[in-house]
Amino acid sequence: MQLTAVGLNHQTAPLSIREKLAFAAEHLPDAVRALAHSPAADEAVILSTCNRTELYCVGNTERIIEWLAEYHNLPIEEIRPYLYTLDNNETIRHAFRVACGLDSMVLGEPQILGQIKDAVRIAQEQESINSHLNALFQKTFSVAKEIRTDTAVGENSVSMASASVKMAEQIFPDIADLNVLFIGAGEMIELVATYFAAKNPKLITVANRTLPRAQELCDKLGITAEPRLLTDLPEILHEYDVVVSSTASQLPLVGKGMVERALKQRHNMPVFLLDLAVPRDIEAEVGELGDAYLYTVDDMMNIVQSGKESRQKAAAAAEAMVEEKVGEFIQQQKSRQSVPLIRALRDEGERARRQVLENAMKQLAKGTSPEEVLERLSIQLTNKLLHSPTRTLNKAGSTDSDLVEAVAQIYHLDKND
C-alpha cells in the first residue's frame, strides 16, 4: 500500500455532486475509523468542507473509491468522472497546496488550514492515522506556516465577501460589538453573511421580501439571527451599524431620507452601508451624509481586483516554495525507508567483527604470535565483509548494470580499472 489521495472539489464537481459525497461532522469520526479498518486503507484522514471532500490514505486507490461509493450508497460510475486520484508525490504536493490556500476558491484563504487540522485531530482520536500520514501532515502544517509567513499569499482581499468584512473593520474596531442587517437573501448576501457570521456579531437580521426565505438564510448561518420583511426597513434601520444590500429590485429600497432619520435616531453614530446590487438598492445621495459610509459594488471590485493581483504574485512565490518543500519531504521519506536496511547492515558487520575477534582471542590464548593473529584477523574480516557482495556480483555477471553501478558507487570504484 502507498500514500494516495482520492477527492473532488469545486473545480471538478458541481454542488449537486459535492453534497452527495460530503461527510457530515457528526458522522466523520465513524467514517474515518471505518475507512482505516477496511481492506481499502491502513491509515486515513478525511477532509470534508463545502468546497471539497478528500480522502488522504495509505492504501489502494481503487478500493478507496469503492469504499467511498459504497459508504454514500452511490454507483461508482456516477462519481468517478468527478474524482481525482493522486499518487505518492502528487498527494504530498496537493496537501501542501491545499493547506496554503493555493487550491481554494478564494486564493490564500486561511480557514482551510484549520479545517485540515480538525480532520487530522479527528483521525488521531479514532486511531486511523499512523507514521506515514502523521509525518505528511506535520510537514504540511509546517510548510503552510512558513509559506504564509514568508509570502503575501494570505494577505489582501480577493472575494467580495471577505472584502466586505475587512471594509467594515476599518470603520469599527470589533465586528462582535455590531448589529448587522442584510437586505435580500440571495447568493451574494448568503456569502457575505457567512463571513460576517464567522465574526460573531451581536445581532444579525435578514430583511427579505418573504419571511420564509429570510428564515432559511438565518438558519444556515449557524448563529442567532432574525428574519424581517423589507417593509420593516424604515422602522428598524437605525438599530444597525452595518447594512449590506443585494436584491433584484429595479428601484432603490433605501433612500437618503430614510438614512437621515436613522442617523438622527443613532445620534449620528456612523453606519457602514454596502450596496452590492445592480441597479442600486441604496440611493447614491446617501454617500453625501457625514456619518454614512456608503460603498458600491464598483468600489468593492476595485478592492477585490487589487487584492487578487497581489495574491497572484504571492502565489507564484508560494508555488515555488511548495515544490522545494515537496522535494525535501520526499527525500526525508527515502531516508526513513533506508533506516532499517542501514541498521541491518551495521548489525551484520558487528556480527562479523565479533566472530573474527573471538577467533583472534583464542589464537592469542594458544600462544600464536600477535603479528600472525593480526594478519589472520585482517584476512578473515576482509573475506567476511566482501563475501556477500562478491558472490552476488559473480551470480549477476555483467548483465545487471544497476547492481554493478550500485556496488561501484558504494565502494568508490572505477569500473574500467
C-alpha positions, 0 to 999 in steps of 0.5 A: 500500500502507498500514500494516495489521495482520492477527492473532488472539489469545486473545480471538478464537481458541481454542488449537486455532486459535492453534497452527495459525497460530503461527510457530515461532522457528526458522522466523520469520526465513524467514517474515518475509523471505518475507512482505516479498518477496511481492506481499502486503507491502513491509515486515513484522514478525511477532509470534508468542507463545502468546497471539497471532500478528500480522502488522504490514505495509505492504501489502494486507490481503487478500493478507496473509491469503492469504499467511498461509493459504497459508504454514500450508497452511490454507483461508482460510475456516477462519481468517478468522472468527478474524482481525482486520484493522486499518487505518492508525490502528487498527494504530498504536493496537493496537501501542501497546496491545499493547506496554503490556500493555493487550491481554494476558491478564494486564493490564500484563504486561511480557514482551510488550514484549520479545517485540515487540522480538525480532520487530522485531530479527528483521525488521531482520536479514532486511531486511523492515522499512523507514521506515514500520514502523521509525518505528511501532515506535520510537514504540511502544517509546517510548510503552510506556516512558513509559506504564509509567513514568508509570502503575501499569499494570505494577505489582501482581499480577493472575494467580495465577501471577505472584502466586505468584512475587512471594509467594515473593520476599518470603520469599527474596531470589533465586528462582535460589538455590531448589529448587522442587517442584510437586505435580500437573501440571495447568493451574494448576501448568503456569502457575505453573511457567512463571513460576517457570521464567522465574526460573531456579531451581536445581532444579525437580521435578514430583511427579505421580501418573504419571511420564509426565505429570510428564515432559511438564510438565518438558519444556515448561518449557524448563529442567532439571527432574525428574519424581517420583511423589507417593509420593516426597513424604515422602522428598524434601520437605525438599530444597525451599524452595518447594512449590506444590500443585494436584491433584484429590485429595479428601484432603490429600497433605501433612500437618503431620507430614510438614512437621515432619520436613522442617523438622527435616531443613532445620534449620528453614530456612523453606519457602514452601508454596502450596496452590492446590487445592480441597479442600486438598492441604496440611493447614491445621495446617501454617500453625501451624509457625514456619518454614512459610509456608503460603498458600491459594488464598483468600489468593492471590485476595485478592492477585490481586483487589487487584492487578487493581483497581489495574491497572484504574485504571492502565489507564484512565490508560494508555488515555488516554495511548495515544490522545494518543500515537496522535494525535501519531504520526499527525500526525508521519506527515502531516508526513513525507508533506508533506516532499517536496511542501514541498521541491518547492515551495521548489525551484520558487520558487528556480527562479523567483527565479533566472530573474527575477534573471538577467533583472534582471542583464542589464537592469542590464548594458544600462544600464536604470535600477535603479528600472525593473529593480526594478519589472520584477523585482517584476512578473515574480516576482509573475506567476511565483509566482501563475501556477500557482495562478491558472490552476488556480483559473480551470480549477476555477471555483467548483465545487471548494470544497476547492481554493478553501478550500485556496488561501484558507487558504494565502494568508490570504484572505477569500473574500467580499472 
